[in-house]
Structure formats: C-alpha cells, structure tokens
C-alpha cells in the first residue's frame, strides 16, 4: 500500500508529460501532411539532374 503513495503521483506526472509532448507536436504542425511524405517517394528526382556517380 505504501508503494501506491509513490506510484500514483509518478504515473500522473508521466501521463501529464506525455500529454504535453503530444500537444507540443500538434502545435508545431508535425501531423499536418501525412500523405505528402508517403507520396513523395513515388516521384522521380527533378529532371535535368544527373545522378551522382
């Protein structure tokens, strides 16, 4: 029972840190373009550029 006195606040703190990290990621616009990065790999490089030897 004494362990709960320590574990409950620690778990609440870790949950709050996770929520703060998620909200920070939303505000820094990391989830805006989910399809763009997936489709970008399908396109060829820009025309006119020679590949490196």
PyMOL commands that set and color helices and strands:
alter all, ss='L'
color gray80, all
select helices_A, chain A and resi 2-27+34-40
alter helices_A, ss='H'
color red, helices_A
deselect
rebuild
show_as cartoon
